[in-house]
Amino acid sequence: MSGELWFYHLERTTLADALPELLEKTLAKGWKALVRAPAEDRLGVLDAQLWTFREESFLAHGLATGPAPDRQPILLTTTEDNANSAEVLFTIDGLMPERPDAFERCAILFDGGDDTAVGAARDAWRKAKDAGRSIAYWKQSEDGKWEKKA
């Protein structure tokens, strides 16, 4: 069984700060990424953030509804259709992976200030553990670095 599940507990930074950093690490590994959001309007916000998250750089990406989705290193979408053959699926805003075995890794980013999102992540963690999946829990240290806690 492939499809590792990595849970990222956002407490010290926002998704807008954490996601670009994790996407950079994914690309540095030579992998492609699929970022799944629950709605098209959310994709528009992410699209703008990825172009402007840092003054000196940007993250090349595209929308699944745009031209050449198969050529995008990072593809923003509302489904798990893996048009760019991504190794990593990022889910946000309470979404959980539907087909984790279709990816090398699934990164579930959840807001620590949202009780519903925390509850959904805990439930997904229990189910993944019971199923014998490879799972990891990441939390930010005081200085904002990601630390593997479980």
N, C-alpha and C positions, 0 to 999 in steps of 0.2 A: 504494500500500500504506500503510494507516494502522497503528495499533497500535505506537506507539513503545515500546521496552523500556528502562526505566530500572532499573539495578542499584544497590541500596543495600547497601554493605558495612558491616555492623555490627561495629565493633571497640571503640568507646569507650562505647557505651550498649547497653542491652538492647532487645529488641523492645518490651517494655512501655513504655519511654521514647520510643523513636523513632517507633513507629506512630502514637500520638495526635498528635504534632507534624505528621507528614506528612498525616494525615487532616484536621487543622485547615487546613492550606494548601490542600488539595483543596477543602474546603467554601468557603473564602474566595474561591476562583476561581469559585464558582458551580457546581461539579461535584458529582456524587454518586459514592460509592465502594462497591465490592464488595470485601470482604475474605474471601479464601478460605484456609481452613485444612484440614489433612488429616483431621481427626476432630471429631465432635460435642463431645467433652469439651474439646477445645482451644477451641472456640467459647465454651463456658461461662466459661473463664478470661478470654478476650478481652472478653466481655460485661461481666464485673465490672470489669476494668481500665479500660474506656472510661467507665464511670459514675463512677469514683473517681480517675482519674489526676491530677486537680488539685482542690484544695479549693474554689477559687472558680468552677469551671466543670465541665461534662461534655460529652461528645460524644453528641448524639442519634443513636441507632442502634437496630437491631433484628435479630432472628435470622430467617433465611429460613423457618424452621419456625414462626415466630410470626405474630401478626396483622398484616395489611396490609403485607406485605413490599414492595409496589410504592410505598409512601409513605415509606419509610425513606431518609434522606439517606446513611446508611452501613448496609450490609446485610452481616451475617456469615453465611457459608455454607461448605459443603464442596464445592460445585460451581461451575461458571461460568455457571449459569443466571442471566441478568441481569434478575431480577425487578424491580429498582428503576431500570432504565435507566441504570446507572452509566456514567460516562465513563472512570473509572479502576478498574482491577483491581489489588488488592494481593495478592501471594502470599507465604506465609510457610512456615517449617519445611521448606524444600527443594522445595516445589511450584514448577513452572514453568507459565506460561500455556499452555493447550491451544489457545485460539482468540484470539490477540492482536489479530487484525483486528476483533474484535467490540467493541473498546474504543479510545478515543483514546490511552490510555497504559496500560501495564502496569508496575507497580512491583514488582520482585522483591527482597524483603528477605532477606538471608542472613547467617548468623552466621559472622563471621571466625574464630571459635575452633573451628568444626566443619569438619574437612577434607572430609567428604563433601559438605556444603553448598557449600563453596568450589569443589570440583571440579565439581559440577553447574552452578554459576553460570558457571564458566569455559567449560564445554561449551556451555551455552546462548548465551553471548556469541559464541563462535566460529561457531555455527550461524546466529545472527541476523546477524552481520557478513557471512558468506558468502552469505546470502540477500538482502543489500542493505537490511536493515531500518535504521531510525533507532534508534540505541542510545546510551545514556549511562551512564557509570559514576560513582557518587557515593560519596565517602568523607568521613568526619568529620575536621575539623581538630583541632588540640590543644585548642581551646576549645569543641569540640562542634558547630561549625557545619558544615552540609553543603557540600562543595565538589565541583564537577564536575571530574573528573580525566581523563575521556576521553569 
